[in-house]
Amino acid sequence: MKRELLVTADGSHTIAIPDMNVTYHSTHGAIQESMHVFIHSGLHAIQAPAIRIFEMGFGTGLNALLTLQYATTPVYYYAVEQFPLTAQEVEGLNYGADLHQYPWNKDVKISEKFTLHKAHASLLDVAPFVQTFHLIYYDAFAPAAQPELWSVAVFEKLYSLLEPGGILVTYCSKGDVRRAMLAAGFNVEKLAGPPGKREMLRAVRP
């Protein structure tokens, strides 16, 4: 699987996979998209003395990095990634690469307020958790590239990971995705999307 470094419209990097016709972030701005979808619409919507976050798609580590920078309460951050970037790919990114240096498949205390667990695994193989999460960053590739990650069954699994009142945010706003979320039991709302995208979705477990 060939991956290429790409500069997005806001000057920040993303990764492209030409054979799949996908990019890890919006070409209209990687940082802009992550801030809008995951930080402003997700992290800032959670009111808790400590926050547990589950991320599907660690990728370049940008969402985790921004969470580390903008969280005002302690965070436990569990990220799933089936195909981690190589050291060479990480070195090419023009934002912090520090989170990539930490080992996989174990809790690592990055700071007094941030603990990271990077799971080298497929979402479909992730075992049930004892604890639930306040927030899910759902950053899988688009349904056209990975339809199996946008099914009712997957959203039922994600529903079970969340606390009552927990939130799932994603850049994707397709009708089929919204209907799959509703079928899994979520309450779903459309929000204004980041630059280059009209809408995004935020789902809440009742």
Secondary structure per residue as TSV (DSSP state, phi and psi in degrees):
chain	resnum	aa	ss	phi	psi
A	1	M	-	360.0	107.5
A	2	K	-	-80.2	131.2
A	3	R	-	-122.6	142.5
A	4	E	E	-127.8	143.5
A	5	L	E	-77.6	138.4
A	6	L	E	-137.4	136.9
A	7	V	E	-91.4	126.1
A	8	T	-	-91.0	176.1
A	9	A	T	-62.9	-25.5
A	10	D	T	-92.5	8.0
A	11	G	S	91.9	-10.6
A	12	S	-	-87.4	154.2
A	13	H	E	-84.2	154.3
A	14	T	E	-139.5	178.5
A	15	I	E	-114.9	137.1
A	16	A	E	-113.9	145.5
A	17	I	E	-119.3	95.0
A	18	P	G	-57.3	-38.2
A	19	D	G	-64.6	-27.4
A	20	M	G	-99.8	-6.8
A	21	N	T	56.9	45.4
A	22	V	E	-132.5	156.8
A	23	T	E	-127.1	154.4
A	24	Y	S	-70.3	-27.3
A	25	H	S	-138.4	172.3
A	26	S	-	-66.0	137.5
A	27	T	T	-71.6	-11.7
A	28	H	T	-77.7	-7.2
A	29	G	-	145.9	108.5
A	30	A	H	-64.5	-50.7
A	31	I	H	-67.2	-41.3
A	32	Q	H	-56.2	-45.5
A	33	E	H	-65.0	-47.5
A	34	S	H	-61.6	-41.7
A	35	M	I	-63.1	-45.5
A	36	H	I	-67.6	-50.8
A	37	V	I	-76.8	-48.2
A	38	F	I	-97.4	-38.2
A	39	I	I	-83.8	-59.7
A	40	H	I	-67.7	-41.0
A	41	S	T	-91.5	-14.1
A	42	G	T	-115.8	-73.1
A	43	L	G	-54.9	-46.5
A	44	H	G	-73.3	-8.8
A	45	A	G	-91.8	-6.5
A	46	I	-	-94.7	127.7
A	47	Q	-	-112.9	99.2
A	48	A	-	-155.1	148.9
A	49	P	S	-67.8	-23.8
A	50	A	S	-148.6	142.2
A	51	I	E	-118.6	133.3
A	52	R	E	-107.1	122.8
A	53	I	E	-118.1	135.4
A	54	F	E	-112.9	126.6
A	55	E	E	-115.9	129.1
A	56	M	E	-95.4	109.1
A	57	G	-	101.6	74.9
A	58	F	-	-62.0	-40.1
A	59	G	T	53.3	-121.4
A	60	T	T	-79.1	-8.5
A	61	G	S	83.8	4.9
A	62	L	H	-63.3	-44.1
A	63	N	H	-63.3	-40.0
A	64	A	H	-66.1	-41.9
A	65	L	H	-62.0	-45.7
A	66	L	H	-66.5	-35.2
A	67	T	H	-64.7	-43.5
A	68	L	H	-57.8	-39.5
A	69	Q	H	-74.9	-36.3
A	70	Y	H	-106.3	-9.6
A	71	A	-	-69.0	138.4
A	72	T	S	-108.3	-3.7
A	73	T	S	-128.0	163.2
A	74	P	-	-58.0	141.0
A	75	V	E	-126.8	134.0
A	76	Y	E	-106.9	119.4
A	77	Y	E	-118.5	113.5
A	78	Y	E	-111.6	116.2
A	79	A	E	-119.5	136.2
A	80	V	E	-106.6	133.0
A	81	E	E	-148.2	121.3
A	82	Q	S	-83.4	-30.9
A	83	F	S	-128.5	81.0
A	84	P	-	-60.7	151.5
A	85	L	-	-66.9	153.3
A	86	T	-	-78.8	164.5
A	87	A	H	-59.2	-37.9
A	88	Q	H	-65.8	-41.0
A	89	E	H	-65.2	-40.7
A	90	V	H	-62.9	-42.6
A	91	E	H	-62.2	-25.9
A	92	G	H	-78.3	-17.0
A	93	L	-	-68.9	141.7
A	94	N	S	-98.6	26.2
A	95	Y	S	-135.4	171.2
A	96	G	-	-46.8	129.7
A	97	A	-	-103.3	2.8
A	98	D	G	-57.4	-39.8
A	99	L	G	-66.8	-18.9
A	100	H	G	-77.6	-17.6
A	101	Q	G	-77.8	-16.7
A	102	Y	S	-80.8	150.4
A	103	P	-	-66.5	158.6
A	104	W	S	-90.0	158.1
A	105	N	S	64.2	31.8
A	106	K	S	-156.2	154.1
A	107	D	E	-72.2	132.1
A	108	V	E	-128.6	124.6
A	109	K	E	-84.3	104.9
A	110	I	E	-76.9	-39.5
A	111	S	E	-151.0	-178.7
A	112	E	T	-62.1	-24.2
A	113	K	T	-115.9	9.8
A	114	F	E	-145.1	117.6
A	115	T	E	-115.3	130.8
A	116	L	E	-115.8	135.5
A	117	H	E	-129.3	113.3
A	118	K	E	-100.7	115.9
A	119	A	E	-98.3	119.0
A	120	H	E	-84.1	89.0
A	121	A	S	-164.4	166.2
A	122	S	-	-86.9	143.9
A	123	L	G	-55.4	-37.0
A	124	L	G	-67.1	-19.6
A	125	D	G	-102.3	-2.6
A	126	V	-	-67.2	129.1
A	127	A	-	-75.4	159.8
A	128	P	-	-59.4	149.9
A	129	F	-	-101.7	151.1
A	130	V	S	-74.2	-44.4
A	131	Q	S	-93.7	153.9
A	132	T	-	-102.0	172.8
A	133	F	E	-116.4	154.0
A	134	H	E	-84.5	-26.8
A	135	L	E	-149.8	136.9
A	136	I	E	-119.6	125.7
A	137	Y	E	-92.3	109.4
A	138	Y	E	-101.1	100.4
A	139	D	-	-123.4	39.0
A	140	A	-	-70.4	163.3
A	141	F	-	-62.0	159.4
A	142	A	-	-58.5	155.4
A	143	P	T	-54.6	-32.3
A	144	A	T	-64.2	-30.4
A	145	A	T	-91.1	-36.9
A	146	Q	-	-137.1	69.8
A	147	P	G	-60.1	-27.1
A	148	E	G	-66.5	-17.0
A	149	L	G	-94.1	6.7
A	150	W	G	-127.2	26.6
A	151	S	S	-89.3	167.4
A	152	V	H	-59.8	-41.5
A	153	A	H	-60.2	-40.7
A	154	V	H	-66.0	-43.3
A	155	F	H	-70.0	-27.6
A	156	E	H	-65.2	-39.6
A	157	K	H	-64.2	-44.0
A	158	L	H	-65.9	-37.9
A	159	Y	H	-56.9	-43.1
A	160	S	H	-68.7	-20.8
A	161	L	H	-79.4	-19.0
A	162	L	E	-93.4	147.3
A	163	E	E	-70.4	155.2
A	164	P	E	-55.1	130.9
A	165	G	E	88.1	-4.7
A	166	G	E	-69.5	157.3
A	167	I	E	-120.1	141.1
A	168	L	E	-119.0	129.8
A	169	V	E	-122.5	143.6
A	170	T	E	-150.2	152.4
A	171	Y	S	-71.0	-22.7
A	172	C	-	-78.4	137.2
A	173	S	-	-129.0	19.0
A	174	K	-	-62.9	146.0
A	175	G	H	-58.4	-41.2
A	176	D	H	-62.5	-37.1
A	177	V	H	-68.4	-45.1
A	178	R	H	-59.9	-42.6
A	179	R	H	-66.9	-36.0
A	180	A	H	-64.9	-39.8
A	181	M	H	-63.2	-45.2
A	182	L	H	-61.8	-41.3
A	183	A	H	-65.0	-28.1
A	184	A	T	-80.5	-8.6
A	185	G	T	111.0	-2.0
A	186	F	-	-74.7	152.6
A	187	N	E	-90.6	131.1
A	188	V	E	-124.8	136.0
A	189	E	E	-129.0	146.7
A	190	K	E	-91.5	134.4
A	191	L	E	-119.0	160.8
A	192	A	E	-59.2	138.4
A	193	G	-	-86.4	173.7
A	194	P	S	-74.6	175.3
A	195	P	T	-49.8	132.2
A	196	G	T	88.2	-3.2
A	197	K	-	-137.8	129.3
A	198	R	S	-71.8	-41.1
A	199	E	E	-138.5	162.3
A	200	M	E	-139.5	174.3
A	201	L	E	-120.5	142.3
A	202	R	E	-128.6	123.9
A	203	A	E	-114.5	142.1
A	204	V	E	-124.6	133.7
A	205	R	-	-80.0	120.4
A	206	P	-	-60.8	360.0
